[in-house]
Amino acid sequence: MTPRMASKLMSGLLLCLTMRLAAQEPAGAAAQVRRLEERWTAAYKERDINVLSTLLTEDFLITVEDGSTYSKAGYITHSADPTVRVEVAELSDLRVRVSGGGNVAVVTGAYHEKGLSNRKPYEYHDRLTDVWIRAGKSWRVLSSHYSVPLKITF
């Protein structure tokens, strides 16, 4: 094998390896964001303010079912409310899409919550959209939107 042929072969192998790693990154990022989404749900249910604080960006904004919006501080205050006891917090139908060069992830899915608020039972069945951004090696939630699906009858 000539040095020129060996150089071309090595360049081709490096190119293939780079392409393979680039293709795997979104799948790995999607799995990581999915785990963090589940961690966020568990932290909310358990009122783990420390975990919530680390998962949300400083300029986090959430829109809830009635159209109200809350900042990071407002969401954490709501999450710590001792008059609310979350008994069920479940995610389903989650889809994670990674884009923006692997630095942005959009999560869509369904959310079910059941519990007591001021000792009165409540239950929600929502659709959600969450936007995660990569901050260094970690991911944080930038924005979240929850809505109640309309029941259309004919």
N, CA, C and O of each residue as an XYZ file, in Angstrom:
616
protein
N       0.851     -1.158      0.000
C       0.000      0.000      0.000
C       0.908      1.235      0.000
O       1.870      1.326      0.762
N       0.574      2.161     -0.863
C       1.376      3.375     -0.969
C       0.995      4.332      0.152
O      -0.111      4.244      0.685
N       1.896      5.251      0.521
C       1.571      6.235      1.563
C       0.343      7.075      1.194
O      -0.462      7.415      2.061
N       0.205      7.402     -0.076
C      -0.941      8.206     -0.506
C      -2.246      7.425     -0.326
O      -3.246      7.982      0.128
N      -2.236      6.144     -0.680
C      -3.425      5.302     -0.531
C      -3.758      5.130      0.953
O      -4.929      5.177      1.329
N      -2.755      4.932      1.790
C      -2.960      4.781      3.233
C      -3.554      6.057      3.827
O      -4.420      5.998      4.700
N      -3.086      7.204      3.352
C      -3.598      8.490      3.829
C      -5.069      8.656      3.455
O      -5.872      9.111      4.269
N      -5.421      8.287      2.218
C      -6.817      8.384      1.779
C      -7.710      7.435      2.576
O      -8.826      7.788      2.955
N      -7.205      6.232      2.822
C      -7.957      5.247      3.597
C      -8.193      5.752      5.025
O      -9.297      5.638      5.557
N      -7.151      6.306      5.632
C      -7.258      6.825      6.995
C      -8.235      7.998      7.040
O      -9.040      8.097      7.966
N      -8.171      8.888      6.047
C      -9.105     10.023      5.985
C     -10.537      9.531      5.852
O     -11.440     10.050      6.508
N     -10.746      8.534      5.007
C     -12.080      7.967      4.835
C     -12.607      7.346      6.116
O     -13.779      7.519      6.451
N     -11.758      6.627      6.835
C     -12.167      6.016      8.105
C     -12.520      7.076      9.137
O     -13.511      6.944      9.856
N     -11.712      8.126      9.212
C     -11.998      9.208     10.157
C     -13.310      9.909      9.814
O     -14.079     10.258     10.710
N     -13.567     10.114      8.543
C     -14.813     10.733      8.116
C     -16.011      9.866      8.507
O     -17.009     10.376      9.015
N     -15.911      8.569      8.272
C     -17.004      7.650      8.639
C     -17.234      7.642     10.143
O     -18.378      7.645     10.599
N     -16.152      7.630     10.912
C     -16.271      7.627     12.371
C     -16.924      8.914     12.851
O     -17.790      8.879     13.726
N     -16.523     10.040     12.292
C     -17.114     11.328     12.663
C     -18.595     11.356     12.340
O     -19.397     11.817     13.152
N     -18.967     10.871     11.166
C     -20.375     10.848     10.776
C     -21.173      9.938     11.702
O     -22.300     10.270     12.070
N     -20.617      8.821     12.077
C     -21.313      7.881     12.960
C     -21.534      8.511     14.339
O     -22.626      8.412     14.898
N     -20.499      9.159     14.886
C     -20.639      9.809     16.191
C     -21.643     10.943     16.135
O     -22.427     11.115     17.069
N     -21.637     11.713     15.070
C     -22.601     12.809     14.925
C     -24.027     12.269     14.849
O     -24.946     12.879     15.395
N     -24.217     11.154     14.192
C     -25.545     10.557     14.072
C     -26.024     10.015     15.418
O     -27.224     10.024     15.690
N     -25.113      9.547     16.255
C     -25.496      8.990     17.547
C     -25.800     10.083     18.569
O     -26.576      9.850     19.496
N     -25.213     11.255     18.425
C     -25.395     12.325     19.403
C     -26.855     12.690     19.634
O     -27.267     12.747     20.793
N     -27.675     12.945     18.595
C     -29.069     13.280     18.866
C     -29.808     12.179     19.626
O     -30.620     12.483     20.500
N     -29.549     10.927     19.320
C     -30.216      9.832     20.037
C     -29.795      9.827     21.497
O     -30.631      9.640     22.381
N     -28.514     10.030     21.761
C     -28.033     10.084     23.140
C     -28.590     11.284     23.879
O     -28.957     11.183     25.049
N     -28.655     12.422     23.199
C     -29.207     13.632     23.801
C     -30.694     13.450     24.089
O     -31.182     13.878     25.136
N     -31.411     12.822     23.171
C     -32.849     12.594     23.368
C     -33.094     11.710     24.584
O     -34.007     11.972     25.367
N     -32.294     10.675     24.747
C     -32.438      9.786     25.907
C     -32.130     10.538     27.196
O     -32.805     10.350     28.208
N     -31.112     11.385     27.157
C     -30.746     12.168     28.341
C     -31.872     13.137     28.715
O     -32.218     13.256     29.891
N     -32.440     13.822     27.732
C     -33.534     14.756     28.000
C     -34.758     14.013     28.515
O     -35.437     14.507     29.415
N     -35.056     12.847     27.974
C     -36.188     12.049     28.451
C     -36.017     11.699     29.938
O     -36.964     11.798     30.717
N     -34.809     11.292     30.317
C     -34.550     10.981     31.733
C     -34.728     12.220     32.615
O     -35.272     12.135     33.716
N     -34.265     13.370     32.119
C     -34.407     14.610     32.883
C     -35.865     15.037     32.990
O     -36.278     15.577     34.017
N     -36.645     14.802     31.948
C     -38.076     15.106     31.984
C     -38.751     14.274     33.084
O     -39.583     14.783     33.835
N     -38.384     13.004     33.167
C     -38.929     12.128     34.209
C     -38.444     12.558     35.596
O     -39.195     12.493     36.570
N     -37.199     12.993     35.677
C     -36.670     13.486     36.958
C     -37.411     14.747     37.396
O     -37.709     14.915     38.579
N     -37.704     15.623     36.457
C     -38.446     16.841     36.752
C     -39.827     16.497     37.315
O     -40.259     17.083     38.307
N     -40.509     15.558     36.687
C     -41.841     15.153     37.141
C     -41.783     14.585     38.560
O     -42.626     14.908     39.397
N     -40.796     13.748     38.824
C     -40.643     13.178     40.173
C     -40.331     14.268     41.190
O     -40.867     14.250     42.298
N     -39.473     15.215     40.828
C     -39.116     16.303     41.743
C     -40.330     17.177     42.043
O     -40.511     17.625     43.175
N     -41.155     17.417     41.037
C     -42.376     18.194     41.246
C     -43.307     17.464     42.212
O     -43.838     18.066     43.145
N     -43.501     16.171     41.985
C     -44.393     15.383     42.839
C     -43.914     15.379     44.289
O     -44.717     15.465     45.219
N     -42.609     15.279     44.470
C     -42.033     15.200     45.822
C     -41.696     16.566     46.421
O     -41.169     16.649     47.530
N     -42.003     17.640     45.679
C     -41.676     19.003     46.113
C     -40.179     19.173     46.392
O     -39.792     19.827     47.360
N     -39.349     18.582     45.541
C     -37.891     18.673     45.698
C     -37.397     19.952     45.011
O     -37.014     19.943     43.841
N     -37.418     21.029     45.758
C     -37.096     22.351     45.230
C     -35.652     22.425     44.746
O     -35.368     23.112     43.765
N     -34.743     21.735     45.411
C     -33.344     21.756     44.978
C     -33.176     21.190     43.573
O     -32.457     21.765     42.755
N     -33.825     20.085     43.291
C     -33.743     19.493     41.950
C     -34.424     20.415     40.946
O     -33.879     20.662     39.870
N     -35.604     20.925     41.280
C     -36.299     21.832     40.364
C     -35.418     23.031     40.024
O     -35.349     23.436     38.863
N     -34.755     23.594     41.007
C     -33.898     24.761     40.785
C     -32.768     24.476     39.813
O     -32.383     25.345     39.030
N     -32.231     23.252     39.860
C     -31.116     22.932     38.968
C     -31.585     22.611     37.554
O     -30.806     22.736     36.609
N     -32.831     22.203     37.388
C     -33.331     21.822     36.063
C     -33.858     23.000     35.248
O     -33.945     22.908     34.023
N     -34.210     24.100     35.902
C     -34.831     25.230     35.216
C     -33.814     26.342     34.956
O     -32.987     26.650     35.814
N     -33.883     26.943     33.758
C     -33.025     28.096     33.483
C     -33.489     29.270     34.346
O     -34.605     29.260     34.865
N     -32.639     30.268     34.495
C     -33.015     31.441     35.293
C     -34.195     32.185     34.677
O     -34.992     32.779     35.404
N     -34.322     32.162     33.347
C     -35.417     32.854     32.677
C     -36.538     31.892     32.252
O     -37.279     32.164     31.308
N     -36.644     30.776     32.960
C     -37.693     29.784     32.715
C     -39.067     30.443     32.753
O     -39.321     31.340     33.557
N     -39.949     29.979     31.866
C     -41.323     30.457     31.825
C     -42.235     29.276     31.553
O     -41.984     28.484     30.645
N     -43.302     29.155     32.348
C     -44.277     28.084     32.143
C     -45.653     28.703     31.937
O     -46.024     29.666     32.609
N     -46.399     28.138     31.003
C     -47.798     28.493     30.784
C     -48.622     27.291     31.216
O     -48.422     26.182     30.721
N     -49.554     27.516     32.144
C     -50.354     26.412     32.673
C     -51.743     26.399     32.032
O     -52.064     27.240     31.193
N     -52.546     25.438     32.442
C     -53.817     25.123     31.794
C     -54.756     26.319     31.638
O     -55.446     26.420     30.623
N     -54.799     27.212     32.601
C     -55.726     28.350     32.500
C     -55.131     29.547     31.758
O     -55.761     30.602     31.672
N     -53.919     29.385     31.222
C     -53.273     30.455     30.469
C     -52.356     31.326     31.300
O     -51.677     32.200     30.761
N     -52.324     31.101     32.607
C     -51.422     31.872     33.469
C     -49.979     31.504     33.180
O     -49.686     30.365     32.815
N     -49.078     32.461     33.343
C     -47.651     32.205     33.160
C     -46.915     32.466     34.462
O     -47.289     33.335     35.250
N     -45.855     31.688     34.665
C     -45.052     31.820     35.874
C     -43.573     31.765     35.513
O     -43.156     31.033     34.616
N     -42.800     32.554     36.232
C     -41.343     32.529     36.107
C     -40.799     31.350     36.909
O     -41.559     30.586     37.504
N     -39.500     31.216     36.919
C     -38.872     30.161     37.715
C     -39.277     30.305     39.184
O     -39.675     29.329     39.820
N     -39.173     31.517     39.716
C     -39.512     31.738     41.131
C     -40.977     31.427     41.404
O     -41.299     30.811     42.420
N     -41.867     31.847     40.509
C     -43.297     31.588     40.688
C     -43.623     30.101     40.623
O     -44.440     29.603     41.397
N     -42.981     29.396     39.697
C     -43.214     27.954     39.567
C     -42.715     27.215     40.804
O     -43.390     26.317     41.308
N     -41.551     27.587     41.288
C     -41.001     26.929     42.473
C     -41.867     27.219     43.699
O     -42.091     26.334     44.525
N     -42.347     28.441     43.817
C     -43.248     28.783     44.922
C     -44.511     27.932     44.861
O     -44.960     27.400     45.876
N     -45.081     27.806     43.661
C     -46.273     26.962     43.480
C     -45.955     25.504     43.830
O     -46.742     24.834     44.499
N     -44.809     25.026     43.379
C     -44.433     23.630     43.606
C     -44.224     23.315     45.085
O     -44.395     22.172     45.509
N     -43.857     24.321     45.863
C     -43.599     24.123     47.292
C     -44.845     24.324     48.151
O     -44.777     24.172     49.370
N     -45.963     24.658     47.550
C     -47.197     24.948     48.281
C     -47.605     23.756     49.149
O     -47.908     22.687     48.619
N     -47.618     23.922     50.466
C     -47.944     22.804     51.357
C     -49.427     22.414     51.341
O     -49.792     21.363     51.868
N     -50.287     23.253     50.739
C     -51.713     22.906     50.683
C     -52.027     21.980     49.511
O     -53.160     21.523     49.357
N     -51.014     21.708     48.688
C     -51.194     20.815     47.548
C     -50.395     19.539     47.777
O     -49.203     19.587     48.080
N     -51.058     18.403     47.629
C     -50.381     17.116     47.731
C     -50.605     16.348     46.431
O     -51.718     15.915     46.130
N     -49.526     16.191     45.671
C     -49.605     15.472     44.400
C     -49.469     13.981     44.693
O     -48.458     13.533     45.233
N     -50.494     13.223     44.331
C     -50.476     11.780     44.555
C     -50.037     11.016     43.310
O     -49.383      9.977     43.406
N     -50.402     11.537     42.145
C     -50.048     10.917     40.866
C     -49.481     12.001     39.960
O     -50.081     13.064     39.799
N     -48.333     11.732     39.375
C     -47.739     12.600     38.354
C     -47.111     11.670     37.327
O     -46.054     11.084     37.564
N     -47.779     11.542     36.177
C     -47.358     10.560     35.174
C     -47.183     11.209     33.814
O     -47.993     12.034     33.390
N     -46.111     10.821     33.141
C     -45.864     11.224     31.766
C     -46.160     10.043     30.851
O     -45.931      8.892     31.221
N     -46.664     10.329     29.663
C     -46.847      9.278     28.659
C     -46.748      9.906     27.275
O     -46.772     11.127     27.125
N     -46.639      9.054     26.281
C     -46.599      9.501     24.891
C     -45.500     10.540     24.651
O     -45.677     11.457     23.849
N     -44.364     10.395     25.346
C     -43.282     11.373     25.199
C     -42.551     11.198     23.877
O     -42.213     10.086     23.472
N     -42.318     12.322     23.217
C     -41.493     12.362     22.009
C     -40.468     13.466     22.210
O     -40.816     14.586     22.583
N     -39.215     13.149     21.963
C     -38.133     14.113     22.130
C     -37.499     14.344     20.766
O     -37.095     13.397     20.091
N     -37.418     15.599     20.369
C     -36.770     15.971     19.105
C     -35.601     16.886     19.429
O     -35.771     17.913     20.086
N     -34.422     16.515     18.969
C     -33.213     17.299     19.210
C     -32.828     17.997     17.916
O     -32.785     17.373     16.856
N     -32.548     19.300     18.003
C     -32.117     20.057     16.828
C     -31.182     21.171     17.273
O     -30.639     21.124     18.376
N     -30.993     22.162     16.428
C     -30.128     23.277     16.788
C     -28.702     22.841     17.031
O     -28.050     23.311     17.963
N     -28.212     21.934     16.183
C     -26.850     21.444     16.367
C     -26.690     20.590     17.616
O     -25.586     20.461     18.146
N     -27.795     20.003     18.091
C     -27.752     19.165     19.287
C     -27.848     19.958     20.578
O     -27.582     19.422     21.654
N     -28.229     21.243     20.486
C     -28.288     22.105     21.671
C     -29.697     22.475     22.110
O     -29.873     23.159     23.118
N     -30.702     22.028     21.358
C     -32.098     22.323     21.686
C     -32.893     21.031     21.585
O     -32.728     20.262     20.638
N     -33.754     20.798     22.565
C     -34.632     19.630     22.526
C     -36.056     20.080     22.821
O     -36.297     20.872     23.732
N     -36.992     19.564     22.040
C     -38.410     19.842     22.262
C     -39.079     18.531     22.634
O     -38.979     17.537     21.914
N     -39.760     18.545     23.769
C     -40.454     17.361     24.268
C     -41.954     17.616     24.180
O     -42.442     18.657     24.621
N     -42.677     16.665     23.612
C     -44.138     16.720     23.623
C     -44.643     15.442     24.265
O     -43.982     14.405     24.219
N     -45.820     15.528     24.865
C     -46.361     14.330     25.481
C     -47.644     14.608     26.232
O     -48.248     15.674     26.112
N     -48.037     13.624     27.006
C     -49.239     13.719     27.829
C     -48.829     13.687     29.297
O     -47.833     13.065     29.668
N     -49.613     14.367     30.117
C     -49.330     14.446     31.551
C     -50.623     14.218     32.314
O     -51.671     14.763     31.969
N     -50.532     13.407     33.348
C     -51.680     13.130     34.212
C     -51.260     13.446     35.641
O     -50.244     12.950     36.129
N     -52.057     14.279     36.303
C     -51.787     14.619     37.705
C     -53.067     14.487     38.504
O     -54.150     14.866     38.058
N     -52.912     13.941     39.691
C     -54.049     13.747     40.591
C     -53.556     14.008     42.002
O     -52.439     13.633     42.359
N     -54.396     14.654     42.803
C     -53.987     14.912     44.173
C     -55.048     15.657     44.952
O     -56.237     15.608     44.635
N     -54.582     16.356     45.988
C     -55.457     17.150     46.841
C     -54.935     18.578     46.883
O     -53.733     18.810     47.018
N     -55.855     19.533     46.765
C     -55.527     20.944     46.907
C     -56.478     21.515     47.941
O     -57.693     21.511     47.748
N     -55.925     22.003     49.035
C     -56.753     22.446     50.162
C     -57.736     21.355     50.579
O     -58.902     21.621     50.870
N     -57.235     20.126     50.598
C     -57.983     18.929     50.988
C     -59.123     18.549     50.047
O     -59.957     17.708     50.383
N     -59.156     19.170     48.871
C     -60.164     18.828     47.867
C     -59.473     18.107     46.719
O     -58.410     18.533     46.266
N     -60.075     17.009     46.244
C     -59.444     16.263     45.154
C     -59.465     17.040     43.836
O     -60.386     17.806     43.555
N     -58.435     16.820     43.054
C     -58.364     17.378     41.704
C     -57.692     16.356     40.794
O     -57.013     15.440     41.258
N     -57.896     16.529     39.494
C     -57.263     15.647     38.512
C     -57.147     16.392     37.185
O     -58.095     17.038     36.736
N     -55.967     16.294     36.563
C     -55.704     16.912     35.260
C     -55.240     15.854     34.274
O     -54.532     14.913     34.634
N     -55.645     16.021     33.046
C     -55.115     15.256     31.907
C     -54.722     16.302     30.873
O     -55.585     16.907     30.236
N     -53.432     16.514     30.707
C     -52.921     17.590     29.862
C     -52.076     17.074     28.717
O     -51.681     15.908     28.682
N     -51.808     17.973     27.779
C     -50.762     17.807     26.769
C     -49.676     18.803     27.146
O     -49.963     19.873     27.683
N     -48.434     18.450     26.863
C     -47.331     19.322     27.242
C     -46.353     19.519     26.097
O     -46.216     18.671     25.215
N     -45.678     20.656     26.134
C     -44.558     20.947     25.247
C     -43.492     21.608     26.108
O     -43.742     22.651     26.712
N     -42.317     21.016     26.169
C     -41.200     21.559     26.940
C     -40.016     21.803     26.014
O     -39.729     20.995     25.130
N     -39.334     22.918     26.223
C     -38.151     23.254     25.446
C     -36.948     23.206     26.382
O     -36.887     23.935     27.372
N     -35.998     22.341     26.055
C     -34.759     22.177     26.824
C     -33.610     22.749     26.012
O     -33.597     22.643     24.786
N     -32.638     23.358     26.699
C     -31.433     23.834     26.029
C     -30.218     23.245     26.725
O     -30.204     23.026     27.937
N     -29.197     22.997     25.909
C     -27.960     22.457     26.469
C     -27.144     23.623     27.020
O     -26.886     24.607     26.327
N     -26.751     23.489     28.270
C     -25.904     24.486     28.933
C     -24.612     23.774     29.327
O     -24.547     23.132     30.375
N     -23.592     23.888     28.490
C     -22.367     23.127     28.719
C     -22.631     21.666     28.454
O     -23.013     21.293     27.345
N     -22.433     20.831     29.461
C     -22.674     19.391     29.311
C     -24.043     18.969     29.846
O     -24.419     17.802     29.741
N     -24.784     19.913     30.417
C     -26.075     19.551     30.997
C     -27.220     20.212     30.232
O     -27.004     21.105     29.413
N     -28.414     19.766     30.511
C     -29.627     20.284     29.894
C     -30.470     20.980     30.943
O     -30.522     20.548     32.095
N     -31.142     22.076     30.539
C     -32.048     22.788     31.444
C     -33.302     23.181     30.666
O     -33.260     23.377     29.451
N     -34.418     23.293     31.390
C     -35.695     23.643     30.768
C     -35.795     25.158     30.633
O     -35.630     25.893     31.606
N     -36.066     25.608     29.425
C     -36.235     27.031     29.147
C     -37.701     27.441     29.217
O     -38.037     28.508     29.729
N     -38.569     26.575     28.694
C     -39.980     26.927     28.595
C     -40.840     25.668     28.653
O     -40.427     24.587     28.233
N     -42.050     25.842     29.187
C     -42.978     24.726     29.297
C     -44.393     25.235     29.061
O     -44.740     26.349     29.453
N     -45.204     24.403     28.416
C     -46.589     24.781     28.139
C     -47.482     23.557     28.371
O     -47.246     22.481     27.821
N     -48.503     23.750     29.194
C     -49.482     22.697     29.464
C     -50.845     23.169     28.991
O     -51.216     24.324     29.204
N     -51.584     22.287     28.356
C     -52.940     22.629     27.932
C     -53.837     21.411     28.086
O     -53.383     20.267     28.060
N     -55.118     21.690     28.247
C     -56.121     20.635     28.386
C     -56.711     20.377     27.005
O     -57.236     21.299     26.381
N     -56.636     19.151     26.522
C     -57.224     18.849     25.216
C     -58.735     19.083     25.221
O     -59.423     18.747     26.185
N     -59.230     19.652     24.150
C     -60.667     19.857     24.009
C     -61.348     18.538     23.710
O     -60.822     17.707     22.969
N     -62.507     18.354     24.284
C     -63.317     17.178     23.960
C     -64.383     17.624     22.993
O     -65.323     18.330     23.359
N     -64.228     17.205     21.751
C     -65.172     17.599     20.714
C     -66.168     16.468     20.505
O     -65.793     15.319     20.274
N     -67.418     16.813     20.590
C     -68.466     15.817     20.363
C     -69.251     16.205     19.116
O     -69.480     17.386     18.854
N     -69.646     15.231     18.379
C     -70.423     15.448     17.151
C     -71.783     14.849     17.281
O     -72.584     14.928     16.350
